[in-house]
Amino acid sequence: MVLGSHDARLGVVMLNPEDKGFANAIDAKQELGPKWAEVVEKGIQTCN
C-alpha cells in the first residue's frame, strides 16, 4: 500500500537584479516556454 499525495503547486515571483534571491532564481520563460504566464494561470499537471 502506498500513501501520500502527488499534489504540486507552481508560483512565479518576478525578481529584479537587486532583489534578494535573484542569483538563485530561474528564468520562467526559459524553463516553462513562451506561454509561461498561461501555464502559471492554469496550473501544472504532474500526472499526465
ZIBELKA-V169766 format. One record per residue. N is the residue number from 1. RES is the residue in three letters. PSI is psi in whole degrees, -180 to 180 (* if undefined). D_FIRST is the distance of its C-alpha to the first C-alpha in Angstrom with 2 decimals. Layout:
n->N res->RES psi->PSI d_first->D_FIRST
n->N res->RES psi->PSI d_first->D_FIRST
This chain:
n->1 res->MET psi->135 d_first->0.00
n->2 res->VAL psi->128 d_first->3.78
n->3 res->LEU psi->152 d_first->6.56
n->4 res->GLY psi->-166 d_first->10.14
n->5 res->SER psi->149 d_first->13.01
n->6 res->HIS psi->23 d_first->15.08
n->7 res->ASP psi->146 d_first->18.26
n->8 res->ALA psi->148 d_first->21.38
n->9 res->ARG psi->152 d_first->24.97
n->10 res->LEU psi->130 d_first->28.16
n->11 res->GLY psi->146 d_first->31.39
n->12 res->VAL psi->128 d_first->34.73
n->13 res->VAL psi->124 d_first->37.37
n->14 res->MET psi->128 d_first->40.73
n->15 res->LEU psi->144 d_first->42.44
n->16 res->ASN psi->158 d_first->46.04
n->17 res->PRO psi->-29 d_first->47.11
n->18 res->GLU psi->-3 d_first->48.30
n->19 res->ASP psi->146 d_first->45.04
n->20 res->LYS psi->133 d_first->42.88
n->21 res->GLY psi->-8 d_first->39.87
n->22 res->PHE psi->-40 d_first->41.71
n->23 res->ALA psi->-25 d_first->41.71
n->24 res->ASN psi->2 d_first->37.88
n->25 res->ALA psi->158 d_first->37.44
n->26 res->ILE psi->158 d_first->36.47
n->27 res->ASP psi->111 d_first->38.49
n->28 res->ALA psi->-41 d_first->36.60
n->29 res->LYS psi->-39 d_first->38.95
n->30 res->GLN psi->-43 d_first->38.36
n->31 res->GLU psi->-39 d_first->34.55
n->32 res->LEU psi->-11 d_first->33.97
n->33 res->GLY psi->176 d_first->37.09
n->34 res->PRO psi->-21 d_first->40.17
n->35 res->LYS psi->34 d_first->38.36
n->36 res->TRP psi->-37 d_first->36.41
n->37 res->ALA psi->-38 d_first->37.60
n->38 res->GLU psi->-43 d_first->36.24
n->39 res->VAL psi->-46 d_first->32.82
n->40 res->VAL psi->-42 d_first->32.77
n->41 res->GLU psi->-43 d_first->34.09
n->42 res->LYS psi->-25 d_first->31.62
n->43 res->GLY psi->170 d_first->28.55
n->44 res->ILE psi->153 d_first->26.31
n->45 res->GLN psi->121 d_first->23.69
n->46 res->THR psi->-14 d_first->20.89
n->47 res->CYS psi->76 d_first->18.92
n->48 res->ASN psi->* d_first->21.78
